[in-house]
Amino acid sequence: MPNLKSKIQNPKSDRGLFVGLVTLDLIYLADSPPQNNQKIVAIDYSVAAGGPATNAAVTFSYLGNQATVLGVVGSHPMTQLIRGDLANYQVAIADLEPTTDLVPPVSSIIVTQATGQRAVVSINAVKTQASSASIPANILENVAIVLIDGHQMAVGYSIAQTAKAQNIPVVIDGGSWKSGFEQILPFVDYAICSANFYPPNCQTPEEVFAYLSKFDIPHIAITHGERAIEYLSCTKTGIVDVPQIQAVDTLGAGDIFHGGFCHYILRESFTDALALAANIAADSCKFFGTRRWMDLK
């Protein structure tokens, strides 16, 4: 397997655009999630910007690149927490709705200490959908790779079209199926999906691979948590093993995987990029929250 440490220490800086959800994550470590009418005291807590595209951008930046998040942030006082966190990790924000004073989407997450599993309550981007007219001019200038998480579908569709026309590789974070993905898929180079990604009439990984292949996507992968990654790359199928660890917290591991993949695919083969991204994601699971794997190393 490629050497992870050397890649982090000697990165070539690239610019990545990460399109989608920006949230404020309130993360608690507890013995277990609360039951009805129960109050519990957390063992630890963390506050960070969140969302699939956002966490991927932070990872991409951490690996030595220039990352920009294209999403809705706005001007509500709570957004200062989001802006401060992203500034700390050198992630730029391209705000689709800079004047909106709506409360940003907030995710409340409880991580079970014994297992690392998490329970999440979030409104996502359902109330903060932007139009393609909000996309800043020249947003793709000097961009080496684009990731789209599907939470800003109209914007993602427009960006995917333009990126394809400019020969910029497009990655989708297929955490779950979202209506509208079918319009973006014809422009995708890398579909990196979770085991919970089920397009219409798909119930098995084989059906998911078949569905995505109809859009002529050259590289497709399905992650399965601690189990091996399945892939289909230019008609070649196979698996990529992932590190076996004792997880402290699995929150954001998929997002971090995608950020790592965007970094490595610019300099490695498809299967090596998957393997290296899996190393990054596994490492993050050894720490509580979505940032301490970077801060405490």
C-alpha positions in Angstrom: 0.0 0.0 0.0 1.3 3.5 -0.8 3.1 5.4 2.1 0.6 7.8 3.6 3.0 9.8 5.7 5.2 10.7 2.7 2.2 12.0 0.8 1.1 14.3 3.6 4.6 15.7 4.1 5.3 16.3 0.4 2.0 17.4 -1.2 1.7 19.2 -4.5 -0.8 22.1 -3.9 -3.9 21.9 -6.0 -7.2 23.9 -5.9 -10.4 22.1 -5.1 -14.0 23.3 -5.2 -16.4 21.6 -2.8 -20.1 22.1 -3.6 -22.9 21.5 -1.1 -23.9 21.6 2.5 -22.5 23.9 5.2 -23.7 23.3 8.7 -22.8 24.0 12.3 -22.1 20.8 14.1 -22.7 20.4 17.8 -21.0 17.1 18.7 -21.4 15.4 22.1 -19.6 12.3 23.4 -21.9 10.3 25.8 -22.5 6.9 27.2 -25.5 6.5 24.9 -28.1 8.7 23.2 -30.9 9.9 25.5 -34.2 8.0 25.8 -37.6 9.8 25.8 -37.8 12.5 28.5 -34.2 11.7 29.6 -31.5 14.3 30.3 -27.9 13.1 30.0 -24.5 14.8 30.7 -22.0 14.6 27.9 -18.4 13.4 28.6 -17.0 15.7 26.0 -18.1 18.1 23.2 -16.9 19.8 20.1 -18.3 22.6 17.8 -17.2 22.7 14.2 -18.4 23.5 10.7 -19.9 20.4 9.1 -21.6 18.9 6.0 -20.2 16.4 3.6 -18.6 18.9 1.2 -17.3 21.1 4.1 -15.6 18.3 5.9 -14.1 17.1 2.7 -12.8 20.5 2.0 -11.1 20.7 5.4 -9.4 17.4 4.8 -8.3 18.5 1.3 -6.8 21.6 2.8 -5.1 19.7 5.6 -3.4 17.6 3.0 -1.7 20.7 1.6 -4.1 22.0 -1.0 -6.3 25.1 -1.5 -9.9 24.4 -0.8 -13.1 26.4 -1.4 -16.6 25.5 -0.2 -19.4 26.7 -2.4 -22.5 26.7 -0.2 -25.0 28.9 1.7 -23.6 30.5 4.9 -25.2 33.9 5.2 -25.0 36.6 7.8 -26.7 35.2 10.9 -24.5 35.7 14.1 -24.1 31.9 14.4 -22.3 31.8 11.1 -19.3 33.3 12.8 -18.6 29.9 14.4 -18.6 28.4 10.9 -16.4 31.1 9.4 -13.9 30.9 12.3 -13.6 27.1 12.1 -13.0 27.1 8.3 -10.6 30.0 8.5 -8.6 28.0 11.1 -8.2 25.2 8.6 -7.6 27.6 5.7 -10.7 26.8 3.8 -12.2 29.6 1.7 -16.0 30.2 1.5 -17.8 31.1 -1.7 -21.2 32.1 -0.2 -24.2 31.5 -2.4 -26.4 33.7 -0.2 -24.2 36.1 1.7 -27.0 38.4 2.7 -29.5 35.8 4.1 -30.0 36.2 7.9 -31.5 32.7 8.3 -30.1 30.5 11.0 -27.6 28.2 9.4 -28.4 24.4 9.4 -27.4 23.0 12.7 -26.6 19.3 13.3 -26.8 17.9 16.8 -24.7 14.7 17.0 -24.3 12.3 19.9 -21.4 9.8 19.7 -21.6 6.7 21.8 -18.3 6.3 23.7 -18.1 2.5 23.7 -18.8 2.0 20.0 -18.0 5.2 18.2 -21.4 5.1 16.5 -23.3 8.3 16.2 -26.9 9.6 16.2 -27.6 12.7 14.2 -30.4 15.2 14.0 -30.1 17.8 11.2 -32.3 19.9 8.9 -29.6 19.8 6.1 -30.0 22.3 3.3 -33.8 21.9 2.7 -34.5 25.5 3.7 -31.3 27.0 2.2 -31.5 26.0 -1.5 -29.7 28.4 -3.8 -30.2 28.9 -7.6 -27.5 28.6 -10.2 -27.7 32.3 -10.7 -26.0 32.7 -7.3 -22.8 31.0 -8.5 -19.9 33.5 -8.4 -18.2 34.3 -11.7 -15.0 32.4 -12.5 -15.5 30.1 -9.6 -13.8 27.3 -11.5 -10.7 29.3 -12.4 -7.6 27.2 -11.7 -9.6 24.5 -10.1 -8.1 21.0 -10.4 -11.0 19.0 -9.0 -14.7 19.4 -8.0 -16.7 17.5 -5.4 -20.5 17.7 -5.3 -22.4 16.3 -2.3 -25.9 16.8 -3.7 -27.2 19.1 -1.0 -27.2 22.1 -3.4 -28.5 20.2 -6.5 -29.2 23.1 -8.9 -25.8 24.7 -8.2 -24.1 21.3 -8.4 -25.8 20.6 -11.7 -24.5 23.9 -13.2 -21.0 23.4 -11.8 -20.8 19.8 -13.0 -21.8 20.9 -16.6 -19.2 23.7 -16.6 -16.5 21.5 -15.1 -17.0 18.8 -17.6 -16.8 21.3 -20.5 -13.4 22.5 -19.0 -12.1 19.0 -18.5 -12.1 19.4 -14.7 -12.7 16.0 -13.0 -16.0 15.8 -11.0 -16.4 13.6 -7.9 -19.8 13.0 -6.3 -20.2 12.2 -2.6 -22.9 9.6 -2.8 -23.7 9.4 0.9 -27.4 8.8 0.1 -29.5 9.1 -3.0 -31.0 12.6 -3.6 -33.5 13.5 -6.2 -31.7 15.4 -9.0 -28.5 13.3 -8.9 -29.6 11.7 -12.1 -29.1 15.1 -13.9 -25.5 15.4 -12.5 -24.4 11.8 -13.1 -23.7 12.3 -16.9 -20.9 14.7 -16.0 -19.3 12.7 -13.3 -15.8 11.1 -13.5 -15.7 9.5 -10.0 -18.8 8.3 -8.2 -17.8 7.5 -4.6 -20.8 6.1 -2.8 -21.7 4.7 0.6 -23.5 1.5 1.2 -26.6 3.7 1.9 -26.6 5.1 -1.7 -29.6 3.5 -3.4 -30.7 5.1 -6.7 -34.3 4.3 -7.9 -35.1 0.6 -8.1 -31.7 -0.4 -6.7 -31.3 -2.6 -3.6 -27.9 -4.2 -4.0 -24.4 -3.0 -4.8 -24.6 -4.8 -8.1 -27.7 -2.9 -9.0 -26.0 0.4 -8.0 -23.0 -0.4 -10.1 -25.3 -1.2 -13.1 -27.3 2.0 -12.6 -24.3 4.3 -12.4 -22.6 2.5 -15.4 -25.5 3.6 -17.6 -24.3 7.1 -17.2 -20.8 6.2 -18.6 -19.1 7.1 -15.3 -15.6 5.6 -15.7 -14.8 5.1 -12.0 -17.3 3.9 -9.3 -16.7 2.8 -5.7 -18.9 1.8 -2.9 -17.7 2.0 0.7 -18.9 -0.3 3.4 -17.5 1.2 6.6 -15.0 -1.2 8.2 -15.4 -3.7 5.3 -13.6 -3.6 2.0 -14.4 -1.0 -0.7 -15.9 -2.4 -3.9 -15.0 -0.7 -7.2 -15.7 -0.7 -10.9 -13.0 1.1 -12.9 -13.2 1.1 -16.7 -14.9 -2.3 -16.7 -12.4 -3.8 -14.1 -14.0 -4.8 -10.8 -12.3 -5.5 -7.5 -12.0 -4.6 -3.8 -9.7 -2.4 -1.7 -9.1 -3.4 1.9 -9.5 -0.8 4.6 -7.5 -0.5 7.9 -9.0 -2.4 10.8 -9.1 -0.1 13.9 -10.9 0.4 17.2 -13.1 3.3 16.4 -13.6 6.1 18.9 -15.9 8.1 16.6 -17.1 7.4 13.1 -18.7 10.9 12.6 -17.6 12.5 9.3 -15.4 9.5 8.3 -17.1 9.3 4.9 -16.7 13.1 4.3 -13.0 12.8 5.3 -12.6 9.9 3.0 -13.9 12.0 0.1 -11.6 14.8 0.9 -8.6 12.4 1.0 -9.7 10.9 -2.3 -9.9 14.3 -4.0 -6.3 14.9 -2.9 -4.9 11.5 -3.9 -6.7 11.0 -7.2 -4.8 14.0 -8.6 -1.5 12.1 -8.1 -2.3 8.4 -7.8 -4.2 5.6 -9.6 -7.9 5.1 -8.7 -7.3 2.1 -6.5 -4.3 3.7 -4.7 -6.4 6.8 -4.1 -9.1 4.7 -2.5 -6.6 3.0 -0.3 -4.9 6.2 0.8 -8.2 7.9 1.4 -9.3 4.9 3.5 -6.2 5.3 5.6 -7.1 9.0 6.3 -10.7 8.1 7.2 -9.6 5.3 9.5 -7.1 7.6 11.2 -9.9 10.1 11.8 -12.0 7.5 13.6 -9.4 7.1 16.3 -10.3 10.6 17.6 -13.5 12.2 18.9 -15.1 14.8 16.6 -14.2 15.8 13.0 -11.1 17.9 13.7 -9.0 16.3 16.5 -7.4 13.8 14.2 -5.7 16.7 12.7 -5.1 18.8 15.8 -3.8 16.1 18.1 -1.4 14.3 15.8 
